[in-house]
Amino acid sequence: MTVKTVAAGLDIGGTNSVYGLVDRDGNILADGVVKTSQFPDAVDFVAAVYSRIVSLVEGLSGSVELAGIGIGAPMGNINKGTIEYPAGLPWKGITPIADLFRRHTDLPVIVTNDANAAAVGEMIYGAAKGMKDFVVLTLGTGLGSGFVVNGKLVYGHDGFAGELGHTTIKPGYSERECGCGKKGCAETYISATGLKRTLLKILANSLQPSDLRKYSIDELDSKIIYEEAIKGDPLALRAFDYTGRMLGIKLADLVAHTSPEAIFLFGGLAAAGDLIIRPARESMEENLLSIYRGKVKIQLSGLEEKNAAVLGASSLVWSELEHK
């Protein structure tokens, strides 16, 4: 009987964690969701997720073998298999997430930053196939980044290279506070939450009519702002334009560091398409050194949004096995 080999992918988020089984061709054979916030203890979280992964494997028809578990998480450290001081997770300090899974299995368990996982997924399954130099930006609640240079993911000496979201875009004590403890971080402007903060400031400083004024601060989110922008709401459009232009400034800096062939945008905010890509591209080109102008593509991820997190995390397993 032919044995089908699959990898488990787990994307850990502050509210929900998505897991699934993926074959070598990038087909997701089964998946599920667990509420991260319901597990204040990481030990209980790991036990629950591992049990569900095993159930998925057992539920597949035919003979199936699990090759390993890939995990993408905020502040995931591939060198140590840890999650370290994440701003949005219920577990504080350093969580030895790989070791917790190894209490249940002897299979490989690979942990990295969620944006790094997205970059590996883009390289193996997505639009970066065949590319050796590119960057993936995850535009969600925060701003993550994964850098691939000469075909290899850049981790740095401590496993934390590529934290573009926590580079400073607006220095000063009066700037926006970030969950990391700093002020003026790029992700406080370039993210779904940053978009909302920008809109709230625009609403406060403008007398222009807008349907967005009928929403409370708690009700407003990036989805509502997007829907109003599509309808032509002038303040929503201003918020997207400003967010895109701030993104473009950071992209110009990024290009000067690694000179990528392409920059892939991934995540909920990226789904706004040209609302954010057009001003980002214009702003990037305006701020680029002349030798880089017209050379770098900005495009959406080639992975399906609903499956991208699981694909990215599972691809860590195949990447690990190929390099052994």
C-alpha positions as CSV (number, residue, x, y, z in Angstrom):
1,M,0.0,0.0,0.0
2,T,1.3,3.5,-0.9
3,V,1.9,5.7,2.1
4,K,1.0,9.4,1.7
5,T,3.3,11.7,3.6
6,V,1.9,15.0,4.9
7,A,3.2,17.9,7.0
8,A,1.3,19.6,9.7
9,G,1.2,23.4,9.6
10,L,0.2,25.5,12.6
11,D,-0.1,29.3,12.5
12,I,-0.5,30.7,16.0
13,G,-2.4,33.9,16.3
14,G,-3.5,36.0,19.2
15,T,-7.2,35.1,18.8
16,N,-7.2,32.0,16.7
17,S,-4.6,29.4,15.7
18,V,-5.1,27.6,12.4
19,Y,-3.7,24.1,11.8
20,G,-3.9,21.7,8.9
21,L,-2.3,18.8,6.9
22,V,-0.5,19.6,3.7
23,D,1.0,17.3,1.1
24,R,4.2,18.0,-0.9
25,D,2.2,19.6,-3.8
26,G,0.7,22.2,-1.4
27,N,-2.8,20.6,-1.2
28,I,-4.4,21.1,2.2
29,L,-6.1,17.8,3.0
30,A,-7.7,18.8,6.3
31,D,-7.6,21.7,8.6
32,G,-9.1,23.2,11.7
33,V,-9.1,26.2,14.1
34,V,-8.5,26.5,17.9
35,K,-9.1,29.6,20.0
36,T,-5.6,30.6,21.3
37,S,-7.2,32.9,23.8
38,Q,-8.9,30.0,25.6
39,F,-5.5,28.5,26.6
40,P,-3.7,30.7,29.1
41,D,-1.3,27.9,29.6
42,A,0.8,26.9,26.6
43,V,1.1,23.3,27.9
44,D,-2.6,22.9,27.5
45,F,-2.7,24.6,24.1
46,V,0.0,22.3,22.7
47,A,-1.7,19.2,24.1
48,A,-5.0,20.2,22.5
49,V,-3.5,21.1,19.1
50,Y,-1.4,18.0,18.9
51,S,-4.5,15.8,19.7
52,R,-6.4,17.6,16.9
53,I,-3.6,17.1,14.4
54,V,-3.5,13.4,15.2
55,S,-7.3,13.2,14.7
56,L,-6.9,14.8,11.3
57,V,-4.3,12.3,10.3
58,E,-6.4,9.4,11.5
59,G,-9.4,10.9,9.7
60,L,-7.8,10.8,6.2
61,S,-8.5,7.9,4.0
62,G,-5.7,5.5,3.1
63,S,-2.3,5.1,4.8
64,V,-1.0,8.5,5.9
65,E,2.3,9.4,7.6
66,L,3.1,12.6,9.4
67,A,6.5,14.0,8.5
68,G,6.7,16.8,11.0
69,I,5.1,19.9,12.4
70,G,5.9,23.5,11.2
71,I,4.9,26.4,13.4
72,G,4.6,30.1,12.5
73,A,4.2,32.4,15.4
74,P,4.8,36.0,16.5
75,M,8.4,36.3,17.7
76,G,9.1,32.6,16.9
77,N,12.8,31.8,17.1
78,I,14.0,29.0,14.7
79,N,17.3,28.7,16.5
80,K,15.8,27.8,19.9
81,G,12.3,26.6,19.0
82,T,10.8,29.2,21.2
83,I,8.3,32.1,21.1
84,E,9.9,35.0,22.9
85,Y,8.0,37.9,24.4
86,P,5.1,38.1,21.9
87,A,2.9,41.2,22.2
88,G,-0.4,39.5,21.2
89,L,-0.3,36.0,22.7
90,P,-1.6,34.9,26.1
91,W,1.8,33.5,27.0
92,K,4.3,36.0,28.3
93,G,8.1,35.7,28.4
94,I,9.7,32.8,26.6
95,T,7.6,29.7,25.7
96,P,9.6,26.6,24.6
97,I,6.9,25.7,22.1
98,A,8.9,23.1,20.2
99,D,9.9,21.3,23.4
100,L,6.3,21.2,24.5
101,F,5.3,19.5,21.2
102,R,8.2,17.1,21.6
103,R,6.6,15.8,24.8
104,H,4.0,14.2,22.4
105,T,6.1,13.3,19.4
106,D,9.6,12.5,18.1
107,L,8.9,14.0,14.7
108,P,10.7,17.2,13.6
109,V,9.1,20.4,15.1
110,I,10.2,23.6,13.4
111,V,9.3,27.1,14.7
112,T,9.8,30.4,13.1
113,N,8.3,33.9,12.9
114,D,5.0,33.9,11.1
115,A,6.2,36.2,8.4
116,N,9.3,34.0,7.8
117,A,6.9,31.0,7.5
118,A,4.9,33.0,4.9
119,A,8.1,33.7,3.0
120,V,9.1,30.0,2.8
121,G,5.5,29.2,1.7
122,E,5.7,31.8,-1.0
123,M,9.0,30.3,-2.2
124,I,7.8,26.7,-2.2
125,Y,4.1,27.0,-3.2
126,G,3.5,30.6,-4.3
127,A,4.5,33.3,-6.7
128,A,8.2,33.4,-5.6
129,K,9.0,30.0,-7.1
130,G,12.3,30.3,-8.9
131,M,13.1,33.6,-7.2
132,K,16.3,34.0,-5.1
133,D,15.8,37.5,-3.7
134,F,12.4,38.7,-2.5
135,V,10.6,39.9,0.6
136,V,7.2,38.9,2.0
137,L,5.3,41.4,4.2
138,T,2.4,40.3,6.3
139,L,-0.1,43.1,6.7
140,G,-2.5,42.0,9.4
141,T,-3.0,43.2,13.0
142,G,0.7,44.0,12.9
143,L,3.4,44.3,10.2
144,G,5.7,41.2,9.7
145,S,8.4,40.6,7.2
146,G,10.4,37.7,5.9
147,F,13.6,38.3,3.8
148,V,15.0,35.8,1.3
149,V,18.4,36.6,0.0
150,N,20.2,34.3,-2.6
151,G,17.6,31.7,-2.0
152,K,17.9,31.5,1.7
153,L,15.7,33.0,4.5
154,V,17.6,35.6,6.5
155,Y,17.5,34.7,10.3
156,G,20.5,36.7,11.6
157,H,22.7,35.4,14.4
158,D,19.8,35.2,17.0
159,G,16.9,34.1,14.7
160,F,15.1,37.4,14.8
161,A,16.3,39.2,11.6
162,G,13.7,41.0,9.5
163,E,11.5,42.8,12.1
164,L,10.5,45.6,9.7
165,G,7.3,46.3,11.7
166,H,9.4,47.4,14.7
167,T,11.7,49.7,12.9
168,T,10.9,53.4,13.6
169,I,9.0,55.3,10.9
170,K,8.2,58.4,13.1
171,P,10.6,59.0,16.0
172,G,9.4,61.1,18.9
173,Y,7.9,60.7,22.4
174,S,4.5,61.9,21.1
175,E,4.2,59.2,18.4
176,R,2.0,56.1,18.5
177,E,2.6,53.6,21.1
178,C,3.4,50.0,19.9
179,G,2.6,46.7,21.6
180,C,6.4,46.1,21.7
181,G,6.9,49.0,24.1
182,K,8.4,51.4,21.6
183,K,6.8,54.5,20.0
184,G,6.6,55.3,16.3
185,C,7.1,51.7,15.0
186,A,6.2,51.1,11.4
187,E,3.4,48.7,12.3
188,T,1.5,51.4,14.3
189,Y,0.9,53.0,10.9
190,I,1.2,50.1,8.4
191,S,-1.3,47.4,9.6
192,A,-5.0,46.9,10.0
193,T,-4.8,48.5,13.4
194,G,-2.6,51.3,12.0
195,L,-5.2,52.0,9.4
196,K,-7.9,52.4,12.0
197,R,-5.7,54.7,14.1
198,T,-5.0,56.8,11.0
199,L,-8.8,57.0,10.2
200,L,-9.6,58.0,13.8
201,K,-7.2,60.9,13.6
202,I,-8.6,61.9,10.2
203,L,-12.2,61.9,11.6
204,A,-11.1,64.0,14.6
205,N,-9.4,66.6,12.4
206,S,-12.0,66.8,9.6
207,L,-15.5,68.2,9.4
208,Q,-16.1,66.4,6.1
209,P,-19.3,64.2,6.1
210,S,-18.6,60.4,6.2
211,D,-20.7,57.3,6.9
212,L,-17.8,56.2,9.1
213,R,-18.8,58.7,11.8
214,K,-21.8,56.5,12.7
215,Y,-19.6,53.7,14.0
216,S,-18.2,53.6,17.6
217,I,-14.5,53.3,18.1
218,D,-15.0,49.7,19.1
219,E,-17.1,48.9,16.1
220,L,-14.6,50.4,13.5
221,D,-12.2,47.9,11.9
222,S,-10.2,47.7,8.7
223,K,-13.0,45.7,7.0
224,I,-15.5,48.5,7.5
225,I,-13.0,51.1,6.4
226,Y,-12.3,49.0,3.3
227,E,-16.0,48.7,2.5
228,E,-16.5,52.4,2.8
229,A,-13.5,53.1,0.7
230,I,-14.9,50.9,-2.1
231,K,-18.1,53.0,-1.9
232,G,-16.0,56.2,-2.4
233,D,-16.0,57.5,1.2
234,P,-13.4,60.4,1.0
235,L,-12.1,59.9,4.6
236,A,-11.7,56.1,4.1
237,L,-9.8,56.8,0.9
238,R,-7.5,59.2,2.7
239,A,-6.8,56.7,5.4
240,F,-5.8,54.1,2.8
241,D,-3.7,56.5,0.8
242,Y,-1.8,57.6,3.9
243,T,-1.2,54.0,5.0
244,G,0.0,53.1,1.5
245,R,2.4,56.0,1.4
246,M,3.9,55.2,4.7
247,L,4.3,51.6,3.5
248,G,6.1,52.9,0.4
249,I,8.6,54.8,2.5
250,K,9.5,51.6,4.4
251,L,9.7,49.6,1.1
252,A,12.2,52.1,-0.3
253,D,14.4,51.5,2.8
254,L,13.9,47.7,2.4
255,V,15.0,47.8,-1.2
256,A,18.2,49.6,-0.3
257,H,19.1,46.8,2.1
258,T,18.5,43.7,0.0
259,S,17.6,44.8,-3.5
260,P,14.9,42.2,-4.0
261,E,13.3,41.2,-7.3
262,A,9.8,41.4,-5.8
263,I,7.9,42.3,-2.6
264,F,4.9,40.2,-1.9
265,L,2.1,41.6,0.3
266,F,0.2,39.0,2.3
267,G,-2.6,39.2,4.9
268,G,-5.9,40.9,5.5
269,L,-4.9,44.5,4.7
270,A,-3.2,43.4,1.5
271,A,-6.6,42.2,0.3
272,A,-7.5,45.8,-0.2
273,G,-5.4,45.6,-3.4
274,D,-4.9,48.8,-5.3
275,L,-6.3,50.9,-2.4
276,I,-3.0,50.2,-0.7
277,I,-0.7,49.0,-3.5
278,R,-1.0,52.0,-5.7
279,P,0.0,54.7,-3.1
280,A,2.7,52.3,-1.8
281,R,4.2,51.8,-5.2
282,E,4.2,55.6,-5.9
283,S,5.7,56.4,-2.6
284,M,8.3,53.7,-2.9
285,E,9.4,54.9,-6.3
286,E,9.6,58.6,-5.0
287,N,11.8,57.6,-2.2
288,L,14.1,55.1,-3.9
289,L,17.7,55.7,-4.9
290,S,17.7,56.2,-8.6
291,I,19.6,52.9,-9.3
292,Y,16.7,50.9,-7.9
293,R,13.8,52.7,-9.6
294,G,11.5,50.7,-11.9
295,K,13.2,47.4,-10.9
296,V,11.2,46.1,-8.0
297,K,7.8,44.5,-8.3
298,I,5.1,44.9,-5.7
299,Q,2.4,42.2,-5.9
300,L,0.0,40.2,-3.8
301,S,1.0,36.8,-2.4
302,G,0.5,33.9,-4.7
303,L,-1.0,31.8,-1.9
304,E,-4.7,31.8,-1.2
305,E,-5.5,33.9,1.8
306,K,-7.6,31.3,3.6
307,N,-4.8,28.7,3.3
308,A,-1.7,30.8,3.3
309,A,-1.0,30.5,7.0
310,V,-1.2,26.8,7.1
311,L,0.8,26.4,3.8
312,G,3.5,28.7,5.1
313,A,3.9,26.8,8.4
314,S,3.8,23.4,6.8
315,S,6.4,24.3,4.2
316,L,9.0,24.6,7.0
317,V,8.8,20.8,7.3
318,W,9.6,20.2,3.7
319,S,12.3,22.8,3.7
320,E,13.9,21.2,6.7
321,L,13.8,17.7,5.2
322,E,15.3,18.9,2.0
323,H,18.3,20.4,3.7
324,K,19.0,17.4,5.9
